Amino acid sequence: MMIEQHYDEEVLAEFLAEPADAVSRDQHLATCGLCQRTLDSLRTTAQVLTKPAVWDTTPISTTPRPETLAFLRGLQKSMLDEDAQAALWIKQLLAGPRETWAPRLEEHPEWRTGGMVRALLKAGDEATVVLPADSLEIARIASVVAEDLVSEQYPPTVVQHLRGLVHFDLAYSLWYTGAIVAALDSLDRCDDYLRGIAAAEFDRGRAQVMRALIYHLLERREDVLSAADVAAEILGR
């Protein structure tokens, strides 16, 4: 059956057993990004269900493990140190006209840290209403820094989560300044990065709200309702 001209999950689940090129051979799936993303989500869930750990009934101890606590404390200290250093660096980076920011970043490879990404996200949020053009440039710089992060230096999914947040902010800044199609492209990248990260569920909900706003401007009313429904389901949890 079809819902709002999209396949429901029951129909999409049938594609899980089809060859990889089945999506391109289906007229609707080949052109519908929403259904493709839903199918990707179902495929990820199906893959997870094949893992033995999912079906392991061994009781899990709730006693904190010393090595885990030590790791988390070390991670917390590392993030605090990064944020403290970034608070100084960002003042240097954003000094002067925005045309000088990107060249200055190129001169300082040591500034490409997770703390700097978080500082840029905060600075971009503060600039959105006052100077939208500044906010857009900050978001672009944040995307450069985030893409250059070395994943091995951070716990799993941390870099992926930061990149998703950056592309959400970039999408918002593009939308705010009228670059609607580019905003949608950046939002697609945001969804790709945040998919499968349990800690990013709220951020995925926000991204769906933004997607509904963009679809509204594009007069894609059925897609507006679909995105809003997904946002409501996620944020309702």
C-alpha positions as CSV (number, residue, x, y, z in Angstrom):
1,M,0.0,0.0,0.0
2,M,1.0,3.7,-0.3
3,I,0.8,6.4,2.4
4,E,1.0,10.0,1.2
5,Q,2.5,8.6,-2.1
6,H,5.3,6.9,-0.2
7,Y,5.8,3.2,0.5
8,D,5.0,2.2,4.0
9,E,7.5,0.1,6.0
10,E,5.8,-3.2,5.1
11,V,6.3,-2.6,1.4
12,L,9.9,-1.3,2.0
13,A,10.7,-4.4,4.0
14,E,10.1,-6.6,1.0
15,F,13.1,-4.9,-0.7
16,L,15.5,-6.2,2.0
17,A,15.5,-9.6,0.2
18,E,15.9,-8.0,-3.3
19,P,19.3,-7.5,-5.0
20,A,21.2,-4.3,-4.3
21,D,20.1,-2.7,-7.6
22,A,16.4,-3.2,-6.9
23,V,16.1,0.4,-5.6
24,S,17.3,1.8,-8.9
25,R,14.9,-0.5,-10.8
26,D,11.8,0.7,-8.9
27,Q,10.4,3.8,-10.4
28,H,9.3,5.3,-7.0
29,L,12.3,4.4,-4.9
30,A,14.7,5.6,-7.6
31,T,13.5,9.2,-7.1
32,C,12.2,9.3,-3.5
33,G,14.9,10.2,-1.0
34,L,12.5,9.8,2.0
35,C,11.7,6.2,1.1
36,Q,15.4,5.5,0.3
37,R,16.3,6.7,3.8
38,T,13.6,4.7,5.4
39,L,14.8,1.6,3.6
40,D,18.4,2.3,4.7
41,S,17.1,2.5,8.3
42,L,15.2,-0.8,7.9
43,R,18.3,-2.4,6.4
44,T,20.5,-1.2,9.3
45,T,18.0,-2.6,11.8
46,A,17.9,-6.0,10.0
47,Q,21.6,-6.2,10.0
48,V,21.7,-5.5,13.7
49,L,19.2,-8.2,14.4
50,T,21.7,-10.7,12.9
51,K,24.3,-10.0,15.6
52,P,24.5,-12.7,18.3
53,A,24.8,-10.0,21.0
54,V,21.2,-8.9,20.3
55,W,19.9,-12.3,21.3
56,D,22.4,-12.9,24.2
57,T,20.3,-13.5,27.4
58,T,23.3,-13.4,29.7
59,P,22.4,-11.0,32.6
60,I,24.3,-7.7,32.4
61,S,26.0,-6.5,35.5
62,T,25.1,-3.0,36.7
63,T,28.3,-2.7,38.7
64,P,30.5,0.1,37.3
65,R,33.7,-1.2,35.8
66,P,36.8,0.7,37.1
67,E,38.4,0.8,33.6
68,T,35.2,2.2,32.1
69,L,34.9,4.9,34.7
70,A,38.6,5.8,34.2
71,F,38.0,6.0,30.4
72,L,35.0,8.3,30.8
73,R,36.8,10.5,33.3
74,G,39.7,10.8,30.9
75,L,37.4,11.6,28.0
76,Q,35.6,14.2,30.0
77,K,38.9,15.9,30.9
78,S,40.1,15.7,27.3
79,M,36.9,17.4,26.1
80,L,37.2,20.1,28.8
81,D,40.8,20.8,27.9
82,E,39.8,20.9,24.2
83,D,37.0,23.3,24.9
84,A,39.2,25.6,27.1
85,Q,41.8,25.8,24.3
86,A,39.2,26.3,21.7
87,A,37.8,29.3,23.6
88,L,41.1,31.1,23.0
89,W,41.6,29.9,19.4
90,I,38.1,30.9,18.2
91,K,38.7,34.5,19.3
92,Q,41.8,34.6,17.0
93,L,40.0,32.8,14.2
94,L,37.0,35.1,14.1
95,A,38.9,38.3,14.5
96,G,38.5,40.8,11.6
97,P,36.3,40.5,8.5
98,R,34.8,37.1,7.7
99,E,36.8,36.9,4.4
100,T,40.0,36.4,6.6
101,W,38.6,33.5,8.6
102,A,39.2,30.6,6.2
103,P,42.7,31.7,5.2
104,R,43.6,32.1,8.9
105,L,42.3,28.5,9.6
106,E,44.6,27.2,6.9
107,E,47.6,28.7,8.8
108,H,46.7,26.8,12.0
109,P,46.2,23.1,11.5
110,E,46.3,22.7,15.3
111,W,42.9,24.4,15.5
112,R,41.2,21.4,13.9
113,T,39.8,19.7,17.1
114,G,36.5,18.6,18.4
115,G,36.6,21.5,20.8
116,M,36.9,23.9,18.0
117,V,33.9,22.4,16.2
118,R,31.8,22.8,19.4
119,A,33.0,26.4,19.7
120,L,32.2,27.2,16.1
121,L,28.7,25.7,16.5
122,K,28.1,28.0,19.5
123,A,29.4,31.0,17.7
124,G,27.3,30.3,14.7
125,D,24.1,30.0,16.7
126,E,24.9,33.4,18.4
127,A,25.5,35.1,15.0
128,T,22.4,33.7,13.2
129,V,20.0,36.5,14.0
130,V,22.5,39.4,14.2
131,L,24.7,38.6,11.2
132,P,23.3,35.7,9.1
133,A,26.2,35.9,6.6
134,D,28.7,35.5,9.4
135,S,26.7,32.5,10.7
136,L,26.8,30.9,7.3
137,E,30.6,31.4,7.0
138,I,31.1,30.0,10.5
139,A,29.1,27.0,9.6
140,R,31.1,26.4,6.5
141,I,34.4,26.7,8.5
142,A,33.0,24.3,11.1
143,S,32.3,21.8,8.3
144,V,35.9,22.0,7.1
145,V,37.2,21.4,10.7
146,A,34.8,18.6,11.3
147,E,35.7,16.8,8.1
148,D,39.4,17.0,8.9
149,L,39.0,15.5,12.4
150,V,41.0,12.2,12.9
151,S,38.5,9.6,13.9
152,E,41.1,7.5,15.7
153,Q,41.6,10.3,18.2
154,Y,38.0,10.2,19.5
155,P,35.6,7.5,20.7
156,P,33.4,5.8,18.1
157,T,30.6,7.9,16.7
158,V,31.9,11.2,18.3
159,V,33.3,12.5,15.1
160,Q,30.3,11.3,13.1
161,H,27.9,13.0,15.6
162,L,29.9,16.3,15.4
163,R,29.8,16.2,11.6
164,G,26.0,15.7,11.7
165,L,25.6,18.7,14.0
166,V,27.7,20.8,11.7
167,H,25.7,20.0,8.7
168,F,22.5,20.7,10.6
169,D,23.8,24.1,11.4
170,L,25.0,24.6,7.9
171,A,21.5,23.6,6.6
172,Y,19.9,26.1,9.0
173,S,22.2,28.9,7.9
174,L,21.6,28.2,4.2
175,W,17.8,28.1,4.8
176,Y,17.9,31.3,6.8
177,T,19.8,33.1,4.0
178,G,17.5,31.8,1.3
179,A,19.7,29.0,-0.2
180,I,16.9,26.4,0.0
181,V,18.2,23.7,-2.4
182,A,21.7,23.8,-0.9
183,A,20.1,23.6,2.6
184,L,18.4,20.4,1.6
185,D,21.6,18.9,0.4
186,S,23.4,19.7,3.6
187,L,20.4,18.3,5.6
188,D,20.8,15.0,3.6
189,R,24.4,14.8,4.8
190,C,23.3,15.6,8.3
191,D,20.9,12.6,8.2
192,D,23.6,10.3,6.8
193,Y,26.0,11.2,9.6
194,L,23.4,10.9,12.4
195,R,21.8,7.7,11.3
196,G,22.4,4.8,13.7
197,I,23.8,7.0,16.5
198,A,21.7,6.4,19.6
199,A,22.8,9.6,21.3
200,A,21.8,11.6,18.3
201,E,18.1,10.8,18.4
202,F,17.0,14.3,19.5
203,D,19.2,15.8,16.8
204,R,17.6,13.5,14.1
205,G,14.2,14.8,15.3
206,R,15.4,18.4,14.9
207,A,16.7,17.6,11.4
208,Q,13.3,16.3,10.4
209,V,11.7,19.6,11.7
210,M,14.1,21.5,9.5
211,R,13.4,19.2,6.6
212,A,9.6,20.0,6.9
213,L,10.4,23.7,6.9
214,I,12.4,23.4,3.7
215,Y,9.8,21.2,2.0
216,H,7.2,23.8,2.9
217,L,9.2,26.5,1.1
218,L,9.5,24.2,-1.9
219,E,5.7,23.6,-1.8
220,R,6.2,19.8,-1.4
221,R,3.3,19.5,1.0
222,E,3.1,15.7,1.2
223,D,6.8,15.6,2.0
224,V,6.2,18.3,4.7
225,L,3.6,16.0,6.4
226,S,5.9,12.9,6.1
227,A,8.9,14.8,7.7
228,A,6.7,16.3,10.4
229,D,5.3,12.8,11.2
230,V,8.8,11.4,11.6
231,A,9.8,14.4,13.8
232,A,6.8,14.0,16.0
233,E,7.5,10.3,16.4
234,I,11.1,10.8,17.3
235,L,10.6,13.8,19.6
236,G,7.6,12.2,21.2
237,R,10.0,9.5,22.6
